[in-house]
Amino acid sequence: MRNKVALALLVLAASIVMAACGGTQEGADLAGNTTPRAVPARRGRTDPHKSCDAQGINSTQLQTGACTADGVQYAVANYGGVVRLRSLAITILEVGVAPAAAGNGRRVAPERDAFMRMKLQVQNLDRKPRRFGFNQTMLGIGGSNYLESVDVERRVHPESLGNAGTMGPGETLRGDVLFDITEADYQQLQQRGRFFIWNFGDQASAQISRRIGQLGQIRLYAADVAPSQQRG
């Protein structure tokens, strides 16, 4: 069963990357998922103090930018786009999956069905050196929220972003975050998946509250279309 799950996840991850790069793949993959909906890049500015719904920044209109919902200020992008928070800018470069994590001479199986790996690129927008912390991101799929598999990132996966070291002001680093996910949720990834990012110095929490202040979100069910690909 675990090998079957991993195979379906690999197809899913490939379809996400292809859609984000402007690929033409259509239809469903082995897991019954469709590729993310392509959305033209937004023109004009958004107001971080105005309602997300009022600016079309929701799961229906799929606009991007800054807005407020339930007392939390969001910075929202679609897959392939960049989220800019007060202290950092971040984008997803790749999505991959595996039936186990291996590194540093160790091999660890997931407690659920598979490890989902997201390769990120992060830029330090702060005026002082910063380090991307373990447990600074979260994967949401429908009603399920997954925090990072920190112990695996720290001890088994040397490519983890938390192991990447310190970034000086304006510097950019690349690295991975890992999530231990279920088969039932990965089947919904491209319909209901969201990736959340916290500012430097903050820790991810499965419960989003007003105390967070500012939160980044990248939709996994919608992909940006480059200006050169837009018609008209």
RAPE-V519835 format. One record per pair of residues at least 6 apart in sequence whose ideal C-beta (glycine too) atoms are under 8 Angstrom apart, sorted by the first residue. I is the first residue (numbers start at 1). GAP is how many residues later the second one is. D is the distance in Angstrom with one decimal. If there is no record, write none. Layout:
BEGIN
i=I gap=GAP d=D
i=I gap=GAP d=D
END
This chain:
BEGIN
i=2 gap=97 d=5.2
i=2 gap=111 d=6.6
i=2 gap=112 d=7.3
i=3 gap=96 d=6.6
i=5 gap=94 d=7.3
i=5 gap=108 d=4.7
i=5 gap=109 d=5.5
i=5 gap=178 d=5.0
i=5 gap=181 d=7.6
i=6 gap=91 d=6.2
i=6 gap=92 d=6.6
i=6 gap=93 d=4.2
i=6 gap=108 d=5.5
i=7 gap=23 d=6.9
i=8 gap=21 d=7.3
i=8 gap=22 d=4.6
i=8 gap=23 d=4.1
i=8 gap=178 d=7.6
i=9 gap=22 d=7.2
i=9 gap=88 d=3.6
i=9 gap=105 d=5.4
i=9 gap=107 d=7.2
i=9 gap=177 d=5.6
i=10 gap=86 d=7.8
i=10 gap=87 d=5.9
i=11 gap=18 d=4.3
i=11 gap=19 d=4.8
i=11 gap=20 d=6.8
i=12 gap=17 d=5.6
i=12 gap=18 d=7.9
i=12 gap=19 d=5.3
i=12 gap=21 d=5.4
i=12 gap=85 d=7.5
i=12 gap=174 d=6.5
i=12 gap=177 d=6.3
i=12 gap=178 d=6.9
i=13 gap=81 d=7.9
i=13 gap=82 d=4.5
i=13 gap=83 d=5.4
i=13 gap=84 d=5.5
i=13 gap=103 d=7.9
i=14 gap=15 d=7.9
i=15 gap=10 d=5.8
i=15 gap=14 d=5.1
i=15 gap=18 d=7.0
i=15 gap=20 d=4.9
i=15 gap=175 d=7.3
i=16 gap=19 d=7.3
i=16 gap=20 d=6.5
i=16 gap=63 d=6.6
i=16 gap=79 d=5.0
i=16 gap=173 d=7.8
i=16 gap=174 d=6.6
i=16 gap=204 d=6.8
i=16 gap=207 d=7.9
i=17 gap=6 d=8.0
i=17 gap=77 d=6.2
i=17 gap=78 d=6.4
i=18 gap=7 d=5.0
i=18 gap=17 d=7.0
i=19 gap=6 d=6.9
i=19 gap=16 d=4.1
i=19 gap=17 d=4.8
i=19 gap=19 d=6.9
i=19 gap=60 d=7.3
i=19 gap=204 d=4.7
i=20 gap=16 d=7.2
i=20 gap=59 d=4.9
i=20 gap=60 d=3.9
i=20 gap=72 d=7.9
i=20 gap=203 d=4.7
i=20 gap=204 d=7.4
i=21 gap=59 d=7.6
i=22 gap=203 d=7.1
i=22 gap=204 d=6.3
i=22 gap=207 d=5.4
i=23 gap=12 d=7.8
i=25 gap=10 d=5.7
i=26 gap=9 d=6.9
i=27 gap=7 d=7.1
i=28 gap=6 d=5.7
i=31 gap=155 d=6.6
i=31 gap=156 d=5.2
i=32 gap=155 d=6.0
i=33 gap=154 d=6.5
i=33 gap=155 d=7.9
i=33 gap=156 d=6.5
i=33 gap=157 d=4.4
i=33 gap=158 d=7.1
i=34 gap=156 d=6.1
i=34 gap=157 d=7.5
i=35 gap=155 d=6.7
i=35 gap=188 d=7.7
i=36 gap=42 d=7.6
i=36 gap=43 d=5.6
i=36 gap=154 d=5.6
i=36 gap=183 d=7.7
i=36 gap=184 d=6.6
i=36 gap=185 d=5.3
i=36 gap=186 d=5.3
i=36 gap=187 d=4.2
i=37 gap=25 d=6.9
i=37 gap=184 d=6.6
i=37 gap=185 d=5.0
i=37 gap=186 d=7.1
i=38 gap=184 d=7.7
i=38 gap=185 d=5.5
i=38 gap=186 d=7.9
i=38 gap=187 d=4.9
i=39 gap=23 d=4.8
i=39 gap=25 d=7.9
i=39 gap=39 d=5.4
i=39 gap=183 d=5.0
i=39 gap=184 d=6.9
i=39 gap=185 d=6.3
i=39 gap=186 d=6.4
i=40 gap=185 d=5.1
i=40 gap=190 d=5.0
i=41 gap=23 d=7.8
i=41 gap=40 d=7.7
i=41 gap=183 d=5.7
i=41 gap=184 d=6.6
i=41 gap=185 d=7.4
i=41 gap=186 d=6.1
i=41 gap=189 d=7.4
i=42 gap=21 d=5.5
i=42 gap=22 d=5.2
i=42 gap=23 d=6.1
i=45 gap=20 d=7.3
i=46 gap=9 d=5.3
i=46 gap=11 d=6.9
i=46 gap=17 d=7.7
i=46 gap=18 d=7.9
i=46 gap=19 d=3.0
i=46 gap=20 d=5.0
i=46 gap=21 d=6.1
i=47 gap=8 d=7.0
i=47 gap=19 d=7.0
i=47 gap=20 d=7.3
i=48 gap=18 d=3.7
i=48 gap=19 d=6.5
i=48 gap=20 d=6.5
i=48 gap=25 d=5.3
i=48 gap=27 d=7.8
i=49 gap=19 d=6.0
i=49 gap=24 d=7.8
i=50 gap=17 d=6.1
i=50 gap=18 d=6.7
i=51 gap=16 d=6.5
i=51 gap=17 d=6.4
i=51 gap=18 d=6.9
i=52 gap=6 d=5.9
i=52 gap=15 d=3.8
i=52 gap=16 d=6.7
i=52 gap=17 d=4.4
i=52 gap=22 d=6.4
i=52 gap=24 d=7.5
i=53 gap=16 d=7.5
i=54 gap=13 d=7.9
i=55 gap=8 d=6.2
i=55 gap=10 d=6.7
i=55 gap=12 d=5.3
i=56 gap=6 d=7.7
i=56 gap=7 d=3.8
i=57 gap=6 d=4.8
i=57 gap=7 d=6.6
i=57 gap=8 d=6.0
i=57 gap=10 d=4.6
i=57 gap=17 d=7.3
i=57 gap=19 d=5.3
i=59 gap=160 d=7.7
i=59 gap=162 d=7.7
i=62 gap=16 d=6.7
i=62 gap=157 d=7.1
i=62 gap=160 d=4.8
i=63 gap=13 d=8.0
i=64 gap=12 d=5.2
i=64 gap=13 d=5.2
i=64 gap=14 d=5.9
i=64 gap=17 d=6.1
i=64 gap=160 d=7.8
i=65 gap=10 d=7.5
i=65 gap=11 d=6.5
i=66 gap=7 d=6.9
i=66 gap=8 d=6.9
i=66 gap=9 d=5.2
i=66 gap=10 d=7.7
i=67 gap=6 d=7.5
i=67 gap=7 d=5.6
i=67 gap=9 d=7.0
i=68 gap=6 d=7.1
i=70 gap=138 d=7.8
i=70 gap=140 d=7.2
i=71 gap=138 d=8.0
i=71 gap=139 d=3.6
i=72 gap=136 d=6.2
i=72 gap=137 d=7.6
i=72 gap=138 d=6.1
i=72 gap=140 d=5.5
i=72 gap=141 d=7.5
i=72 gap=142 d=7.6
i=72 gap=143 d=5.6
i=73 gap=140 d=6.6
i=73 gap=141 d=4.7
i=73 gap=142 d=7.3
i=74 gap=140 d=7.6
i=74 gap=141 d=5.6
i=74 gap=142 d=7.4
i=74 gap=143 d=5.7
i=75 gap=8 d=5.0
i=75 gap=9 d=5.9
i=75 gap=10 d=5.6
i=75 gap=139 d=7.0
i=75 gap=140 d=7.5
i=75 gap=141 d=4.9
i=75 gap=142 d=7.3
i=76 gap=7 d=7.2
i=76 gap=140 d=7.7
i=76 gap=141 d=4.9
i=76 gap=142 d=7.7
i=76 gap=143 d=7.2
i=77 gap=6 d=4.7
i=77 gap=14 d=7.6
i=77 gap=139 d=7.7
i=77 gap=140 d=7.5
i=77 gap=141 d=5.1
i=77 gap=142 d=7.4
i=77 gap=147 d=7.4
i=78 gap=140 d=7.1
i=78 gap=141 d=5.0
i=78 gap=144 d=4.2
i=78 gap=145 d=5.7
i=78 gap=146 d=4.7
i=79 gap=13 d=6.3
i=79 gap=139 d=6.3
i=79 gap=140 d=6.4
i=79 gap=141 d=5.7
i=79 gap=143 d=6.6
i=79 gap=144 d=4.4
i=79 gap=145 d=7.0
i=80 gap=11 d=7.6
i=80 gap=12 d=7.8
i=80 gap=143 d=5.1
i=80 gap=144 d=4.2
i=81 gap=10 d=6.8
i=81 gap=137 d=7.0
i=81 gap=143 d=4.5
i=82 gap=7 d=5.6
i=82 gap=8 d=7.0
i=82 gap=9 d=4.6
i=83 gap=6 d=7.0
i=83 gap=7 d=5.3
i=83 gap=8 d=7.3
i=83 gap=114 d=6.0
i=83 gap=133 d=3.9
i=83 gap=134 d=7.0
i=83 gap=135 d=5.9
i=84 gap=41 d=7.2
i=84 gap=132 d=8.0
i=85 gap=40 d=7.6
i=85 gap=112 d=6.9
i=85 gap=114 d=5.1
i=85 gap=129 d=5.8
i=85 gap=131 d=5.1
i=86 gap=39 d=7.2
i=86 gap=113 d=5.7
i=86 gap=128 d=6.0
i=87 gap=37 d=7.3
i=87 gap=38 d=5.7
i=87 gap=39 d=4.5
i=87 gap=43 d=6.7
i=87 gap=112 d=4.7
i=87 gap=113 d=4.3
i=87 gap=114 d=7.5
i=88 gap=34 d=5.7
i=88 gap=35 d=6.4
i=88 gap=36 d=6.2
i=88 gap=37 d=5.5
i=88 gap=38 d=7.5
i=88 gap=42 d=7.4
i=88 gap=44 d=7.8
i=88 gap=109 d=7.7
i=88 gap=111 d=6.6
i=88 gap=112 d=5.9
i=89 gap=33 d=7.2
i=89 gap=34 d=4.4
i=89 gap=36 d=5.9
i=90 gap=30 d=5.8
i=90 gap=31 d=7.0
i=90 gap=32 d=4.9
i=90 gap=33 d=7.6
i=90 gap=107 d=5.4
i=90 gap=126 d=6.5
i=90 gap=128 d=7.9
i=91 gap=29 d=7.0
i=91 gap=30 d=5.3
i=91 gap=127 d=7.7
i=92 gap=26 d=5.6
i=92 gap=27 d=7.2
i=92 gap=28 d=6.1
i=92 gap=103 d=6.6
i=92 gap=126 d=6.0
i=93 gap=26 d=4.5
i=93 gap=27 d=6.6
i=93 gap=28 d=5.5
i=93 gap=81 d=6.8
i=94 gap=23 d=7.9
i=94 gap=24 d=7.4
i=94 gap=25 d=4.1
i=95 gap=21 d=7.0
i=95 gap=22 d=7.2
i=95 gap=23 d=5.7
i=95 gap=24 d=7.7
i=96 gap=20 d=7.6
i=96 gap=21 d=4.5
i=96 gap=23 d=7.4
i=97 gap=17 d=5.1
i=97 gap=18 d=6.7
i=97 gap=19 d=5.3
i=97 gap=20 d=6.8
i=97 gap=89 d=7.7
i=98 gap=16 d=6.6
i=98 gap=17 d=5.3
i=98 gap=19 d=6.9
i=99 gap=10 d=7.2
i=99 gap=11 d=7.4
i=99 gap=15 d=5.7
i=99 gap=16 d=7.8
i=100 gap=7 d=5.5
i=100 gap=8 d=6.2
i=100 gap=9 d=4.9
i=100 gap=10 d=7.1
i=100 gap=15 d=7.2
i=101 gap=6 d=7.3
i=101 gap=7 d=5.0
i=101 gap=9 d=7.7
i=101 gap=14 d=5.2
i=101 gap=48 d=7.7
i=101 gap=51 d=5.1
i=101 gap=55 d=5.0
i=101 gap=56 d=5.5
i=101 gap=77 d=6.5
i=102 gap=6 d=7.6
i=102 gap=54 d=7.0
i=103 gap=53 d=5.0
i=103 gap=54 d=5.3
i=103 gap=55 d=5.3
i=103 gap=56 d=7.6
i=104 gap=51 d=6.7
i=104 gap=52 d=5.9
i=104 gap=54 d=6.2
i=106 gap=49 d=7.0
i=106 gap=50 d=5.0
i=107 gap=49 d=7.8
i=108 gap=44 d=5.6
i=108 gap=48 d=5.2
i=110 gap=39 d=7.8
i=110 gap=70 d=4.5
i=110 gap=71 d=7.9
i=111 gap=69 d=5.6
i=112 gap=68 d=5.0
i=112 gap=69 d=5.8
i=112 gap=70 d=4.7
i=112 gap=71 d=8.0
i=113 gap=68 d=6.6
i=113 gap=69 d=5.4
i=113 gap=70 d=4.5
i=113 gap=73 d=7.4
i=114 gap=66 d=7.8
i=114 gap=67 d=6.3
i=114 gap=69 d=7.8
i=114 gap=72 d=7.2
i=115 gap=34 d=6.8
i=115 gap=37 d=7.3
i=115 gap=63 d=5.2
i=115 gap=64 d=7.0
i=115 gap=65 d=5.9
i=115 gap=66 d=7.7
i=116 gap=23 d=6.9
i=116 gap=62 d=7.0
i=116 gap=63 d=4.7
i=116 gap=65 d=5.2
i=116 gap=70 d=7.2
i=117 gap=59 d=5.1
i=117 gap=60 d=7.5
i=117 gap=61 d=5.6
i=118 gap=19 d=7.8
i=118 gap=21 d=7.8
i=118 gap=58 d=6.6
i=118 gap=59 d=5.3
i=118 gap=60 d=8.0
i=118 gap=61 d=7.7
i=118 gap=77 d=6.8
i=119 gap=55 d=6.6
i=119 gap=56 d=7.3
i=119 gap=57 d=5.3
i=120 gap=17 d=7.9
i=120 gap=41 d=5.9
i=120 gap=54 d=6.8
i=120 gap=55 d=6.4
i=120 gap=56 d=7.2
i=120 gap=57 d=6.5
i=121 gap=51 d=6.2
i=121 gap=52 d=7.6
i=121 gap=53 d=5.0
i=122 gap=10 d=5.5
i=122 gap=39 d=6.7
i=122 gap=45 d=7.2
i=122 gap=50 d=6.8
i=122 gap=51 d=5.7
i=122 gap=52 d=7.6
i=122 gap=53 d=7.7
i=123 gap=44 d=7.6
i=123 gap=47 d=7.0
i=123 gap=48 d=7.2
i=123 gap=49 d=4.5
i=124 gap=6 d=4.8
i=124 gap=43 d=4.0
i=124 gap=44 d=6.7
i=124 gap=45 d=5.9
i=124 gap=46 d=6.4
i=124 gap=47 d=5.4
i=124 gap=48 d=7.7
i=124 gap=76 d=7.6
i=125 gap=45 d=7.7
i=126 gap=43 d=6.3
i=126 gap=74 d=6.3
i=127 gap=42 d=5.5
i=128 gap=41 d=6.6
i=129 gap=37 d=4.9
i=129 gap=38 d=6.5
i=129 gap=39 d=5.2
i=129 gap=40 d=7.2
i=130 gap=36 d=6.9
i=130 gap=37 d=5.4
i=130 gap=70 d=4.5
i=130 gap=71 d=8.0
i=131 gap=31 d=7.9
i=131 gap=34 d=6.9
i=131 gap=35 d=4.9
i=131 gap=36 d=7.1
i=131 gap=69 d=7.7
i=132 gap=29 d=4.8
i=132 gap=30 d=6.2
i=132 gap=32 d=6.5
i=132 gap=35 d=7.4
i=132 gap=41 d=7.1
i=132 gap=43 d=7.2
i=132 gap=68 d=7.3
i=133 gap=29 d=6.1
i=133 gap=67 d=7.4
i=133 gap=68 d=7.6
i=133 gap=70 d=7.1
i=134 gap=14 d=6.5
i=134 gap=16 d=4.6
i=134 gap=19 d=5.9
i=134 gap=20 d=6.1
i=134 gap=26 d=7.5
i=134 gap=28 d=3.9
i=135 gap=12 d=6.0
i=135 gap=13 d=5.1
i=135 gap=15 d=5.2
i=135 gap=68 d=5.5
i=135 gap=69 d=5.1
i=136 gap=12 d=7.8
i=136 gap=26 d=7.8
i=136 gap=61 d=6.9
i=136 gap=62 d=5.1
i=136 gap=64 d=7.8
i=136 gap=66 d=6.9
i=136 gap=67 d=6.9
i=136 gap=68 d=6.0
i=137 gap=11 d=6.2
i=137 gap=40 d=5.2
i=137 gap=58 d=6.7
i=137 gap=59 d=6.3
i=137 gap=60 d=5.3
i=137 gap=61 d=7.1
i=137 gap=67 d=5.8
i=138 gap=7 d=5.7
i=138 gap=8 d=6.6
i=138 gap=9 d=5.7
i=138 gap=10 d=7.5
i=138 gap=57 d=7.6
i=138 gap=58 d=4.4
i=138 gap=66 d=4.4
i=138 gap=67 d=7.7
i=138 gap=68 d=6.9
i=139 gap=6 d=7.4
i=139 gap=7 d=4.4
i=139 gap=40 d=4.7
i=139 gap=42 d=7.2
i=139 gap=54 d=7.2
i=139 gap=55 d=7.7
i=139 gap=56 d=5.9
i=139 gap=57 d=7.6
i=140 gap=6 d=7.5
i=140 gap=53 d=7.1
i=140 gap=54 d=4.4
i=140 gap=55 d=7.5
i=140 gap=56 d=6.3
i=141 gap=40 d=7.4
i=141 gap=44 d=4.2
i=141 gap=45 d=7.5
i=141 gap=47 d=5.4
i=141 gap=48 d=5.8
i=141 gap=51 d=5.7
i=141 gap=52 d=5.1
i=141 gap=53 d=7.6
i=142 gap=43 d=6.9
i=142 gap=46 d=5.3
i=142 gap=50 d=4.4
i=144 gap=38 d=7.6
i=144 gap=41 d=5.2
i=145 gap=61 d=4.3
i=146 gap=33 d=4.5
i=146 gap=34 d=7.1
i=146 gap=35 d=6.0
i=146 gap=39 d=7.9
i=147 gap=32 d=7.8
i=147 gap=57 d=5.6
i=147 gap=59 d=6.2
i=148 gap=29 d=5.3
i=148 gap=30 d=6.3
i=148 gap=31 d=6.4
i=148 gap=56 d=7.1
i=149 gap=29 d=4.6
i=149 gap=30 d=6.3
i=149 gap=31 d=4.9
i=150 gap=12 d=7.7
i=152 gap=26 d=5.7
i=152 gap=28 d=7.7
i=153 gap=7 d=3.8
i=153 gap=9 d=5.7
i=153 gap=10 d=7.4
i=153 gap=23 d=7.6
i=153 gap=24 d=6.9
i=153 gap=25 d=5.4
i=154 gap=6 d=7.0
i=154 gap=8 d=6.6
i=154 gap=9 d=7.3
i=157 gap=6 d=7.7
i=157 gap=19 d=6.4
i=157 gap=21 d=6.0
i=159 gap=16 d=5.9
i=159 gap=17 d=4.9
i=160 gap=15 d=5.8
i=160 gap=16 d=5.4
i=160 gap=17 d=6.9
i=160 gap=18 d=7.0
i=161 gap=12 d=7.1
i=161 gap=13 d=7.7
i=161 gap=14 d=3.1
i=161 gap=15 d=6.2
i=161 gap=16 d=5.9
i=162 gap=13 d=7.4
i=163 gap=12 d=6.9
i=164 gap=9 d=4.7
i=164 gap=10 d=7.4
i=164 gap=11 d=4.3
i=165 gap=8 d=7.2
i=167 gap=6 d=5.4
i=189 gap=31 d=5.9
i=189 gap=32 d=7.9
i=190 gap=30 d=6.3
i=190 gap=31 d=5.4
i=191 gap=30 d=5.5
i=192 gap=29 d=6.4
i=193 gap=26 d=7.5
i=193 gap=27 d=3.3
i=193 gap=28 d=5.8
i=194 gap=23 d=5.6
i=194 gap=24 d=7.1
i=194 gap=25 d=5.9
i=194 gap=26 d=6.4
i=194 gap=27 d=8.0
i=195 gap=22 d=7.0
i=195 gap=23 d=4.4
i=195 gap=25 d=6.2
i=196 gap=8 d=6.9
i=196 gap=12 d=7.7
i=196 gap=19 d=6.1
i=196 gap=20 d=6.7
i=196 gap=21 d=5.5
i=197 gap=18 d=7.3
i=197 gap=19 d=3.7
i=197 gap=20 d=7.5
i=197 gap=21 d=7.4
i=198 gap=6 d=5.6
i=198 gap=14 d=7.3
i=198 gap=17 d=6.6
i=198 gap=18 d=7.5
i=199 gap=14 d=7.8
i=199 gap=15 d=6.2
i=202 gap=10 d=7.4
i=205 gap=7 d=7.4
i=208 gap=7 d=6.8
END
